[in-house]
């Protein structure tokens, strides 16, 4: 094998490669001056809120309703910073329910109901759905704010054994 003939070829290829790399890197350098342009980067934040709710469970083994049954749950409200809001709770799906007199309905053929209240604070005022009257207000901070819902089943005549239920819709107004 003749290595003397290969050495000049390798040297020529190396020189050509080095020249190409040098010419490519020098092509990116300009000396005729420069110009600039500005552009805006924008984002518009609008007043907005997100609400989520946890279930309120008065228990799964309640017997005679001779004394008040009290529990609480939470709502989470996230509104843009400085956005005022009100949170309302509707009457629920219990048959004949109003925000002032909520009821949970029995299932199937059971037409019995269980009365209950949703309050803005422990022992406080009713939590309804009329803005400025019985809703709970706040101001957004840009992060989640936790609101506690206080539930009370007052002492009452105990209906037949069954699972009693109502579905509440929580609304954030902003």
N, C-alpha and C positions, 0 to 999 in steps of 0.2 A: 504494500500500500504506500502510495506516495503522499507524504504529509507536507511536502514543500509546496505543492500546487494548491493545497487546501488553505494554507496559512494566508496567502494573498487574498483569496476569496473571502475568508472570514474577516479579514481586516477591512476589505471594501464594504462588506455588508455592515459591519460595526460602524464604519465611518458614515455610511449612508443613513443608518438608523439614528445616529447621534445628530447628524445634520437635520434630519426631518424633525426630531424632537425639539431641537433648538429653534427651528423656523416656526414650528407650531406654537411654542411658548412665547416667542417674540411677537407673534401675530396678535396676541391679546394686549399688547402694550401700545397705546397711542399717545402721540405727543402734539396733536393739533388743537388741544383745548378740550373743554367739556361743557355740557349744558345740563341743567337739572329740571325736574318737574315734580310738583307736589300733588298728592292725592289724599282725599279724606277717607278715613275709616270710621264707619258709623254703626250705631245700634240704637234703636228706639225702644225704650222700656215703657210699657203701658201699665196702667193699673190692672192688676190681676190677682186672683186668689185661687187656692186649691184647698179643698176640705176633705177630710176622711173621718170615719167614725168607727168606734169599737162597740161591740154588742154590750147591752146592759142585761144581766141575768139575775133575776131575783131568787134563783135557786132551783134545784131540780128535785128537792125532797121536802117541800114546804107542806106543813099540815094545816091545822086550824089557823085562820087569820085573826087571832084574838089580840095581837099587838102589831104595831107598825113593823114592816119589813123594809129596811133601808139598805141601799147599795149605791155605788156610783160607777161611772164609766168616763171615758174621755173622748173628746173630739180633737182633731189636729187641724189648725188653720194656718196656712202659709200665704201671706199677702206681700206684694211688693212693698218696699220700705216707704213709709209715710202714708200708705193707703188706708183710710178709715173703712171699717167694715162692721156689719151686724150679722150675727148668726141666729137663725130662727129654727125652731123645731115644729113640724106640723102636728096635726092631731093624731096621726097614725092610722093604721088600717083596722083597728078594732071597731066592730059594728056600733054605730052611734057615737063614736068618740069625737070630742071637741078638744081644743087646746086647753080649755079650762076644766074639762072632765074627761080625761083619757080612760079608755078601757082596753083590756086584752080580751080577745074572744076565744071561746073554746073551739075545738076542732070537730069536724064531721057534723053529726046531728045535734051536738051539744050547743045550745044557744045561750048558755050562761056566760057571764063576763066577770072580770076582776078589775076593779078600779085601781088606778095608780096615778101618780103625779111625777112630772119632771120639773126639777127646780134649778135655778141659777146658782144657788149656794145652799149649803146645809141649813135646812130650816128656812130658807129664803123664799123669794117670790117665784111664781110660776114662770116656766120658760115656754113661750109661745112662738108665734110666727108673724106678729105685727110689728114692723119696724118702728122704733121710737116708743113702743108701748111695753112689749114683753120679750124683746130679743136681747141678746147680750152683745155689747159693742166692744170694739178694740181698734187698735191702729197697727197696721202691719210693720214688721221690722225686717222683712226679707228672709226670715228663718221661721221654722214651725213654732207655733204657739199652742200650748195645750190648754183646752178648756174642759173643766170637769162638769159632767151632767150628774146631778143628784136625783136618784129615783126613790120613791116611797110608795109602797103598797100600804094604805092605811088599814087599820083594823076594820073588818067588815064581815058580813055573813059569808061563810065559806061555801063556795059553790061545789058542785060535784067534782070528783077527781078527774083530771084531764091535763093536757098541756095547753096553757093559755098563751096567746101571742098577739103582738101588734108590731108592725114595721113602721118606724119613724123615718121621715125624710128630714135631714139636716141641710139647711141652705145657708150659704154665705152670700150676703148682699154687699156690694162694694161700688 
